[in-house]
Amino acid sequence: MDDKVIVKDSNGNQLNDGDSVTLIKSLKVKGGNTTLKQGTLVKKIRLTDDPEEIDCRIEGMSIVLKTAFVKKR
């Protein structure tokens, strides 16, 4: 299967498994009292089947982020 999904950040840069990204906007976490601050560094992202979402761990929580709110480091 060569139907590899191409995932891009807010600036159009291609993202890969294991990349580090930075949040470009402060985001409230659904179902929690946490707000992720703009500029937060997220390491070792994992791609999902959806080209508009990435999976990651922040502060011990497993979170799915929209690629529109991140930029590649």
mmCIF file as gemmi writes it, N, C-alpha and C atoms, coordinates in Angstrom:
data_model
loop_
_atom_site.group_PDB
_atom_site.id
_atom_site.type_symbol
_atom_site.label_atom_id
_atom_site.label_alt_id
_atom_site.label_comp_id
_atom_site.label_asym_id
_atom_site.label_entity_id
_atom_site.label_seq_id
_atom_site.pdbx_PDB_ins_code
_atom_site.Cartn_x
_atom_site.Cartn_y
_atom_site.Cartn_z
_atom_site.occupancy
_atom_site.B_iso_or_equiv
_atom_site.pdbx_formal_charge
_atom_site.auth_seq_id
_atom_site.auth_asym_id
_atom_site.pdbx_PDB_model_num
ATOM 1 N N . MET Axp A 1 ? 0.828 -1.188 0 1 0 ? 1 A 1
ATOM 2 C CA . MET Axp A 1 ? 0 0 0 1 0 ? 1 A 1
ATOM 3 C C . MET Axp A 1 ? 0.873 1.252 0 1 0 ? 1 A 1
ATOM 4 N N . ASP Axp A 2 ? 0.857 1.99 -1.074 1 0 ? 2 A 1
ATOM 5 C CA . ASP Axp A 2 ? 1.592 3.236 -1.159 1 0 ? 2 A 1
ATOM 6 C C . ASP Axp A 2 ? 0.66 4.43 -1.016 1 0 ? 2 A 1
ATOM 7 N N . ASP Axp A 3 ? -0.473 4.232 -0.333 1 0 ? 3 A 1
ATOM 8 C CA . ASP Axp A 3 ? -1.433 5.312 -0.115 1 0 ? 3 A 1
ATOM 9 C C . ASP Axp A 3 ? -1.072 6.076 1.151 1 0 ? 3 A 1
ATOM 10 N N . LYS Axp A 4 ? 0.198 6.467 1.255 1 0 ? 4 A 1
ATOM 11 C CA . LYS Axp A 4 ? 0.665 7.168 2.443 1 0 ? 4 A 1
ATOM 12 C C . LYS Axp A 4 ? 0.045 8.551 2.514 1 0 ? 4 A 1
ATOM 13 N N . VAL Axp A 5 ? -0.494 8.879 3.678 1 0 ? 5 A 1
ATOM 14 C CA . VAL Axp A 5 ? -1.13 10.167 3.895 1 0 ? 5 A 1
ATOM 15 C C . VAL Axp A 5 ? -0.048 11.211 4.152 1 0 ? 5 A 1
ATOM 16 N N . ILE Axp A 6 ? -0.132 12.331 3.463 1 0 ? 6 A 1
ATOM 17 C CA . ILE Axp A 6 ? 0.818 13.419 3.673 1 0 ? 6 A 1
ATOM 18 C C . ILE Axp A 6 ? 0.186 14.403 4.656 1 0 ? 6 A 1
ATOM 19 N N . VAL Axp A 7 ? 0.877 14.619 5.764 1 0 ? 7 A 1
ATOM 20 C CA . VAL Axp A 7 ? 0.386 15.5 6.823 1 0 ? 7 A 1
ATOM 21 C C . VAL Axp A 7 ? 1.236 16.765 6.812 1 0 ? 7 A 1
ATOM 22 N N . LYS Axp A 8 ? 0.561 17.934 6.834 1 0 ? 8 A 1
ATOM 23 C CA . LYS Axp A 8 ? 1.285 19.21 6.789 1 0 ? 8 A 1
ATOM 24 C C . LYS Axp A 8 ? 0.882 20.084 7.973 1 0 ? 8 A 1
ATOM 25 N N . ASP Axp A 9 ? 1.846 20.886 8.451 1 0 ? 9 A 1
ATOM 26 C CA . ASP Axp A 9 ? 1.572 21.811 9.548 1 0 ? 9 A 1
ATOM 27 C C . ASP Axp A 9 ? 0.888 23.077 9.021 1 0 ? 9 A 1
ATOM 28 N N . SER Axp A 10 ? 0.711 24.069 9.88 1 0 ? 10 A 1
ATOM 29 C CA . SER Axp A 10 ? 0.016 25.295 9.497 1 0 ? 10 A 1
ATOM 30 C C . SER Axp A 10 ? 0.75 26.081 8.408 1 0 ? 10 A 1
ATOM 31 N N . ASN Axp A 11 ? 2.056 25.885 8.278 1 0 ? 11 A 1
ATOM 32 C CA . ASN Axp A 11 ? 2.85 26.581 7.263 1 0 ? 11 A 1
ATOM 33 C C . ASN Axp A 11 ? 3.039 25.766 5.986 1 0 ? 11 A 1
ATOM 34 N N . GLY Axp A 12 ? 2.477 24.56 5.936 1 0 ? 12 A 1
ATOM 35 C CA . GLY Axp A 12 ? 2.603 23.719 4.749 1 0 ? 12 A 1
ATOM 36 C C . GLY Axp A 12 ? 3.815 22.81 4.743 1 0 ? 12 A 1
ATOM 37 N N . ASN Axp A 13 ? 4.552 22.732 5.863 1 0 ? 13 A 1
ATOM 38 C CA . ASN Axp A 13 ? 5.708 21.829 5.96 1 0 ? 13 A 1
ATOM 39 C C . ASN Axp A 13 ? 5.221 20.414 6.259 1 0 ? 13 A 1
ATOM 40 N N . GLN Axp A 14 ? 5.825 19.437 5.615 1 0 ? 14 A 1
ATOM 41 C CA . GLN Axp A 14 ? 5.422 18.049 5.822 1 0 ? 14 A 1
ATOM 42 C C . GLN Axp A 14 ? 5.871 17.553 7.191 1 0 ? 14 A 1
ATOM 43 N N . LEU Axp A 15 ? 4.96 16.877 7.901 1 0 ? 15 A 1
ATOM 44 C CA . LEU Axp A 15 ? 5.257 16.308 9.211 1 0 ? 15 A 1
ATOM 45 C C . LEU Axp A 15 ? 5.466 14.805 9.092 1 0 ? 15 A 1
ATOM 46 N N . ASN Axp A 16 ? 6.357 14.278 9.931 1 0 ? 16 A 1
ATOM 47 C CA . ASN Axp A 16 ? 6.646 12.845 9.966 1 0 ? 16 A 1
ATOM 48 C C . ASN Axp A 16 ? 6.569 12.355 11.404 1 0 ? 16 A 1
ATOM 49 N N . ASP Axp A 17 ? 6.409 11.04 11.587 1 0 ? 17 A 1
ATOM 50 C CA . ASP Axp A 17 ? 6.446 10.455 12.927 1 0 ? 17 A 1
ATOM 51 C C . ASP Axp A 17 ? 7.739 10.849 13.62 1 0 ? 17 A 1
ATOM 52 N N . GLY Axp A 18 ? 7.648 11.26 14.878 1 0 ? 18 A 1
ATOM 53 C CA . GLY Axp A 18 ? 8.833 11.596 15.652 1 0 ? 18 A 1
ATOM 54 C C . GLY Axp A 18 ? 9.261 13.047 15.57 1 0 ? 18 A 1
ATOM 55 N N . ASP Axp A 19 ? 8.617 13.839 14.724 1 0 ? 19 A 1
ATOM 56 C CA . ASP Axp A 19 ? 8.957 15.261 14.623 1 0 ? 19 A 1
ATOM 57 C C . ASP Axp A 19 ? 8.572 16 15.906 1 0 ? 19 A 1
ATOM 58 N N . SER Axp A 20 ? 9.166 17.172 16.084 1 0 ? 20 A 1
ATOM 59 C CA . SER Axp A 20 ? 8.792 18.083 17.158 1 0 ? 20 A 1
ATOM 60 C C . SER Axp A 20 ? 8.046 19.254 16.549 1 0 ? 20 A 1
ATOM 61 N N . VAL Axp A 21 ? 6.978 19.692 17.228 1 0 ? 21 A 1
ATOM 62 C CA . VAL Axp A 21 ? 6.189 20.822 16.754 1 0 ? 21 A 1
ATOM 63 C C . VAL Axp A 21 ? 5.959 21.795 17.906 1 0 ? 21 A 1
ATOM 64 N N . THR Axp A 22 ? 5.578 23.014 17.562 1 0 ? 22 A 1
ATOM 65 C CA . THR Axp A 22 ? 5.264 24.052 18.535 1 0 ? 22 A 1
ATOM 66 C C . THR Axp A 22 ? 3.83 24.513 18.309 1 0 ? 22 A 1
ATOM 67 N N . LEU Axp A 23 ? 3.093 24.732 19.398 1 0 ? 23 A 1
ATOM 68 C CA . LEU Axp A 23 ? 1.731 25.241 19.283 1 0 ? 23 A 1
ATOM 69 C C . LEU Axp A 23 ? 1.775 26.713 18.882 1 0 ? 23 A 1
ATOM 70 N N . ILE Axp A 24 ? 0.932 27.101 17.918 1 0 ? 24 A 1
ATOM 71 C CA . ILE Axp A 24 ? 0.904 28.494 17.478 1 0 ? 24 A 1
ATOM 72 C C . ILE Axp A 24 ? -0.266 29.244 18.106 1 0 ? 24 A 1
ATOM 73 N N . LYS Axp A 25 ? -1.065 28.554 18.925 1 0 ? 25 A 1
ATOM 74 C CA . LYS Axp A 25 ? -2.228 29.155 19.563 1 0 ? 25 A 1
ATOM 75 C C . LYS Axp A 25 ? -2.473 28.437 20.879 1 0 ? 25 A 1
ATOM 76 N N . SER Axp A 26 ? -2.896 29.154 21.911 1 0 ? 26 A 1
ATOM 77 C CA . SER Axp A 26 ? -3.267 28.518 23.168 1 0 ? 26 A 1
ATOM 78 C C . SER Axp A 26 ? -4.569 27.747 22.952 1 0 ? 26 A 1
ATOM 79 N N . LEU Axp A 27 ? -4.622 26.513 23.461 1 0 ? 27 A 1
ATOM 80 C CA . LEU Axp A 27 ? -5.775 25.635 23.235 1 0 ? 27 A 1
ATOM 81 C C . LEU Axp A 27 ? -6.306 25.09 24.553 1 0 ? 27 A 1
ATOM 82 N N . LYS Axp A 28 ? -7.631 25.095 24.711 1 0 ? 28 A 1
ATOM 83 C CA . LYS Axp A 28 ? -8.257 24.473 25.875 1 0 ? 28 A 1
ATOM 84 C C . LYS Axp A 28 ? -8.414 22.987 25.573 1 0 ? 28 A 1
ATOM 85 N N . VAL Axp A 29 ? -8.133 22.148 26.558 1 0 ? 29 A 1
ATOM 86 C CA . VAL Axp A 29 ? -8.271 20.7 26.386 1 0 ? 29 A 1
ATOM 87 C C . VAL Axp A 29 ? -9.692 20.312 26.734 1 0 ? 29 A 1
ATOM 88 N N . LYS Axp A 30 ? -10.382 19.643 25.803 1 0 ? 30 A 1
ATOM 89 C CA . LYS Axp A 30 ? -11.747 19.197 26.065 1 0 ? 30 A 1
ATOM 90 C C . LYS Axp A 30 ? -11.739 18.142 27.165 1 0 ? 30 A 1
ATOM 91 N N . GLY Axp A 31 ? -12.695 18.237 28.078 1 0 ? 31 A 1
ATOM 92 C CA . GLY Axp A 31 ? -12.813 17.256 29.138 1 0 ? 31 A 1
ATOM 93 C C . GLY Axp A 31 ? -11.809 17.441 30.254 1 0 ? 31 A 1
ATOM 94 N N . GLY Axp A 32 ? -11.148 18.57 30.283 1 0 ? 32 A 1
ATOM 95 C CA . GLY Axp A 32 ? -10.146 18.819 31.319 1 0 ? 32 A 1
ATOM 96 C C . GLY Axp A 32 ? -10.081 20.294 31.653 1 0 ? 32 A 1
ATOM 97 N N . ASN Axp A 33 ? -9.409 20.611 32.717 1 0 ? 33 A 1
ATOM 98 C CA . ASN Axp A 33 ? -9.273 22.003 33.131 1 0 ? 33 A 1
ATOM 99 C C . ASN Axp A 33 ? -7.968 22.6 32.64 1 0 ? 33 A 1
ATOM 100 N N . THR Axp A 34 ? -7.338 21.985 31.662 1 0 ? 34 A 1
ATOM 101 C CA . THR Axp A 34 ? -6.01 22.383 31.225 1 0 ? 34 A 1
ATOM 102 C C . THR Axp A 34 ? -6.086 23.258 29.98 1 0 ? 34 A 1
ATOM 103 N N . THR Axp A 35 ? -5.208 24.235 29.91 1 0 ? 35 A 1
ATOM 104 C CA . THR Axp A 35 ? -5.015 25.026 28.701 1 0 ? 35 A 1
ATOM 105 C C . THR Axp A 35 ? -3.571 24.854 28.262 1 0 ? 35 A 1
ATOM 106 N N . LEU Axp A 36 ? -3.379 24.47 27.014 1 0 ? 36 A 1
ATOM 107 C CA . LEU Axp A 36 ? -2.034 24.34 26.45 1 0 ? 36 A 1
ATOM 108 C C . LEU Axp A 36 ? -1.626 25.698 25.911 1 0 ? 36 A 1
ATOM 109 N N . LYS Axp A 37 ? -0.541 26.223 26.398 1 0 ? 37 A 1
ATOM 110 C CA . LYS Axp A 37 ? -0.102 27.576 26.064 1 0 ? 37 A 1
ATOM 111 C C . LYS Axp A 37 ? 0.551 27.645 24.683 1 0 ? 37 A 1
ATOM 112 N N . GLN Axp A 38 ? 0.376 28.789 24.035 1 0 ? 38 A 1
ATOM 113 C CA . GLN Axp A 38 ? 1.052 29.053 22.765 1 0 ? 38 A 1
ATOM 114 C C . GLN Axp A 38 ? 2.552 28.954 22.993 1 0 ? 38 A 1
ATOM 115 N N . GLY Axp A 39 ? 3.264 28.33 22.061 1 0 ? 39 A 1
ATOM 116 C CA . GLY Axp A 39 ? 4.709 28.178 22.175 1 0 ? 39 A 1
ATOM 117 C C . GLY Axp A 39 ? 5.142 26.882 22.839 1 0 ? 39 A 1
ATOM 118 N N . THR Axp A 40 ? 4.185 26.068 23.307 1 0 ? 40 A 1
ATOM 119 C CA . THR Axp A 40 ? 4.522 24.789 23.94 1 0 ? 40 A 1
ATOM 120 C C . THR Axp A 40 ? 5.178 23.87 22.914 1 0 ? 40 A 1
ATOM 121 N N . LEU Axp A 41 ? 6.311 23.293 23.285 1 0 ? 41 A 1
ATOM 122 C CA . LEU Axp A 41 ? 7.012 22.359 22.419 1 0 ? 41 A 1
ATOM 123 C C . LEU Axp A 41 ? 6.45 20.957 22.63 1 0 ? 41 A 1
ATOM 124 N N . VAL Axp A 42 ? 6.084 20.302 21.539 1 0 ? 42 A 1
ATOM 125 C CA . VAL Axp A 42 ? 5.556 18.94 21.582 1 0 ? 42 A 1
ATOM 126 C C . VAL Axp A 42 ? 6.538 18.057 20.834 1 0 ? 42 A 1
ATOM 127 N N . LYS Axp A 43 ? 7.114 17.064 21.535 1 0 ? 43 A 1
ATOM 128 C CA . LYS Axp A 43 ? 8.113 16.184 20.93 1 0 ? 43 A 1
ATOM 129 C C . LYS Axp A 43 ? 7.508 14.838 20.574 1 0 ? 43 A 1
ATOM 130 N N . LYS Axp A 44 ? 8.128 14.185 19.62 1 0 ? 44 A 1
ATOM 131 C CA . LYS Axp A 44 ? 7.787 12.819 19.224 1 0 ? 44 A 1
ATOM 132 C C . LYS Axp A 44 ? 6.309 12.649 18.883 1 0 ? 44 A 1
ATOM 133 N N . ILE Axp A 45 ? 5.833 13.43 17.907 1 0 ? 45 A 1
ATOM 134 C CA . ILE Axp A 45 ? 4.449 13.297 17.472 1 0 ? 45 A 1
ATOM 135 C C . ILE Axp A 45 ? 4.264 11.984 16.707 1 0 ? 45 A 1
ATOM 136 N N . ARG Axp A 46 ? 3.025 11.528 16.636 1 0 ? 46 A 1
ATOM 137 C CA . ARG Axp A 46 ? 2.668 10.349 15.86 1 0 ? 46 A 1
ATOM 138 C C . ARG Axp A 46 ? 1.568 10.746 14.881 1 0 ? 46 A 1
ATOM 139 N N . LEU Axp A 47 ? 1.707 10.332 13.641 1 0 ? 47 A 1
ATOM 140 C CA . LEU Axp A 47 ? 0.701 10.634 12.633 1 0 ? 47 A 1
ATOM 141 C C . LEU Axp A 47 ? -0.49 9.701 12.799 1 0 ? 47 A 1
ATOM 142 N N . THR Axp A 48 ? -1.666 10.175 12.402 1 0 ? 48 A 1
ATOM 143 C CA . THR Axp A 48 ? -2.88 9.367 12.451 1 0 ? 48 A 1
ATOM 144 C C . THR Axp A 48 ? -3.344 9.116 11.023 1 0 ? 48 A 1
ATOM 145 N N . ASP Axp A 49 ? -4.469 8.446 10.86 1 0 ? 49 A 1
ATOM 146 C CA . ASP Axp A 49 ? -5.026 8.213 9.527 1 0 ? 49 A 1
ATOM 147 C C . ASP Axp A 49 ? -5.634 9.482 8.941 1 0 ? 49 A 1
ATOM 148 N N . ASP Axp A 50 ? -5.908 10.455 9.806 1 0 ? 50 A 1
ATOM 149 C CA . ASP Axp A 50 ? -6.493 11.728 9.379 1 0 ? 50 A 1
ATOM 150 C C . ASP Axp A 50 ? -5.37 12.731 9.103 1 0 ? 50 A 1
ATOM 151 N N . PRO Axp A 51 ? -5.269 13.273 7.892 1 0 ? 51 A 1
ATOM 152 C CA . PRO Axp A 51 ? -4.182 14.212 7.574 1 0 ? 51 A 1
ATOM 153 C C . PRO Axp A 51 ? -4.281 15.546 8.317 1 0 ? 51 A 1
ATOM 154 N N . GLU Axp A 52 ? -5.391 15.791 9.014 1 0 ? 52 A 1
ATOM 155 C CA . GLU Axp A 52 ? -5.551 17.047 9.751 1 0 ? 52 A 1
ATOM 156 C C . GLU Axp A 52 ? -5.325 16.881 11.25 1 0 ? 52 A 1
ATOM 157 N N . GLU Axp A 53 ? -4.894 15.685 11.696 1 0 ? 53 A 1
ATOM 158 C CA . GLU Axp A 53 ? -4.696 15.431 13.121 1 0 ? 53 A 1
ATOM 159 C C . GLU Axp A 53 ? -3.384 14.709 13.388 1 0 ? 53 A 1
ATOM 160 N N . ILE Axp A 54 ? -2.768 15.03 14.554 1 0 ? 54 A 1
ATOM 161 C CA . ILE Axp A 54 ? -1.594 14.304 15.024 1 0 ? 54 A 1
ATOM 162 C C . ILE Axp A 54 ? -1.852 13.861 16.461 1 0 ? 54 A 1
ATOM 163 N N . ASP Axp A 55 ? -1.215 12.785 16.862 1 0 ? 55 A 1
ATOM 164 C CA . ASP Axp A 55 ? -1.339 12.247 18.206 1 0 ? 55 A 1
ATOM 165 C C . ASP Axp A 55 ? -0.046 12.563 18.95 1 0 ? 55 A 1
ATOM 166 N N . CYS Axp A 56 ? -0.145 12.937 20.225 1 0 ? 56 A 1
ATOM 167 C CA . CYS Axp A 56 ? 1.056 13.284 20.986 1 0 ? 56 A 1
ATOM 168 C C . CYS Axp A 56 ? 0.788 13.142 22.483 1 0 ? 56 A 1
ATOM 169 N N . ARG Axp A 57 ? 1.855 13.289 23.276 1 0 ? 57 A 1
ATOM 170 C CA . ARG Axp A 57 ? 1.74 13.296 24.728 1 0 ? 57 A 1
ATOM 171 C C . ARG Axp A 57 ? 2.238 14.643 25.246 1 0 ? 57 A 1
ATOM 172 N N . ILE Axp A 58 ? 1.391 15.287 26.044 1 0 ? 58 A 1
ATOM 173 C CA . ILE Axp A 58 ? 1.744 16.565 26.666 1 0 ? 58 A 1
ATOM 174 C C . ILE Axp A 58 ? 1.392 16.458 28.146 1 0 ? 58 A 1
ATOM 175 N N . GLU Axp A 59 ? 2.375 16.714 28.999 1 0 ? 59 A 1
ATOM 176 C CA . GLU Axp A 59 ? 2.176 16.676 30.448 1 0 ? 59 A 1
ATOM 177 C C . GLU Axp A 59 ? 1.549 15.36 30.903 1 0 ? 59 A 1
ATOM 178 N N . GLY Axp A 60 ? 1.969 14.258 30.28 1 0 ? 60 A 1
ATOM 179 C CA . GLY Axp A 60 ? 1.489 12.932 30.659 1 0 ? 60 A 1
ATOM 180 C C . GLY Axp A 60 ? 0.144 12.557 30.079 1 0 ? 60 A 1
ATOM 181 N N . MET Axp A 61 ? -0.482 13.457 29.314 1 0 ? 61 A 1
ATOM 182 C CA . MET Axp A 61 ? -1.782 13.174 28.699 1 0 ? 61 A 1
ATOM 183 C C . MET Axp A 61 ? -1.592 12.856 27.224 1 0 ? 61 A 1
ATOM 184 N N . SER Axp A 62 ? -2.335 11.874 26.744 1 0 ? 62 A 1
ATOM 185 C CA . SER Axp A 62 ? -2.333 11.566 25.323 1 0 ? 62 A 1
ATOM 186 C C . SER Axp A 62 ? -3.392 12.444 24.661 1 0 ? 62 A 1
ATOM 187 N N . ILE Axp A 63 ? -2.969 13.259 23.697 1 0 ? 63 A 1
ATOM 188 C CA . ILE Axp A 63 ? -3.849 14.265 23.104 1 0 ? 63 A 1
ATOM 189 C C . ILE Axp A 63 ? -3.754 14.201 21.581 1 0 ? 63 A 1
ATOM 190 N N . VAL Axp A 64 ? -4.886 14.466 20.923 1 0 ? 64 A 1
ATOM 191 C CA . VAL Axp A 64 ? -4.915 14.61 19.469 1 0 ? 64 A 1
ATOM 192 C C . VAL Axp A 64 ? -5.028 16.095 19.164 1 0 ? 64 A 1
ATOM 193 N N . LEU Axp A 65 ? -4.107 16.598 18.35 1 0 ? 65 A 1
ATOM 194 C CA . LEU Axp A 65 ? -4.097 18.015 17.98 1 0 ? 65 A 1
ATOM 195 C C . LEU Axp A 65 ? -4.405 18.178 16.495 1 0 ? 65 A 1
ATOM 196 N N . LYS Axp A 66 ? -5.065 19.263 16.157 1 0 ? 66 A 1
ATOM 197 C CA . LYS Axp A 66 ? -5.283 19.621 14.757 1 0 ? 66 A 1
ATOM 198 C C . LYS Axp A 66 ? -3.987 20.211 14.211 1 0 ? 66 A 1
ATOM 199 N N . THR Axp A 67 ? -3.619 19.82 13.012 1 0 ? 67 A 1
ATOM 200 C CA . THR Axp A 67 ? -2.372 20.308 12.416 1 0 ? 67 A 1
ATOM 201 C C . THR Axp A 67 ? -2.415 21.805 12.123 1 0 ? 67 A 1
ATOM 202 N N . ALA Axp A 68 ? -3.597 22.408 12.068 1 0 ? 68 A 1
ATOM 203 C CA . ALA Axp A 68 ? -3.718 23.841 11.814 1 0 ? 68 A 1
ATOM 204 C C . ALA Axp A 68 ? -3.165 24.674 12.975 1 0 ? 68 A 1
ATOM 205 N N . PHE Axp A 69 ? -2.974 24.056 14.139 1 0 ? 69 A 1
ATOM 206 C CA . PHE Axp A 69 ? -2.52 24.784 15.331 1 0 ? 69 A 1
ATOM 207 C C . PHE Axp A 69 ? -1.073 24.494 15.692 1 0 ? 69 A 1
ATOM 208 N N . VAL Axp A 70 ? -0.326 23.846 14.805 1 0 ? 70 A 1
ATOM 209 C CA . VAL Axp A 70 ? 1.075 23.538 15.095 1 0 ? 70 A 1
ATOM 210 C C . VAL Axp A 70 ? 1.974 23.945 13.939 1 0 ? 70 A 1
ATOM 211 N N . LYS Axp A 71 ? 3.259 24.203 14.283 1 0 ? 71 A 1
ATOM 212 C CA . LYS Axp A 71 ? 4.264 24.422 13.237 1 0 ? 71 A 1
ATOM 213 C C . LYS Axp A 71 ? 5.474 23.548 13.564 1 0 ? 71 A 1
ATOM 214 N N . LYS Axp A 72 ? 6.116 23.072 12.521 1 0 ? 72 A 1
ATOM 215 C CA . LYS Axp A 72 ? 7.276 22.19 12.669 1 0 ? 72 A 1
ATOM 216 C C . LYS Axp A 72 ? 8.465 22.957 13.206 1 0 ? 72 A 1
ATOM 217 N N . ARG Axp A 73 ? 9.265 22.305 14.088 1 0 ? 73 A 1
ATOM 218 C CA . ARG Axp A 73 ? 10.473 22.919 14.637 1 0 ? 73 A 1
ATOM 219 C C . ARG Axp A 73 ? 11.653 22.603 13.784 1 0 ? 73 A 1
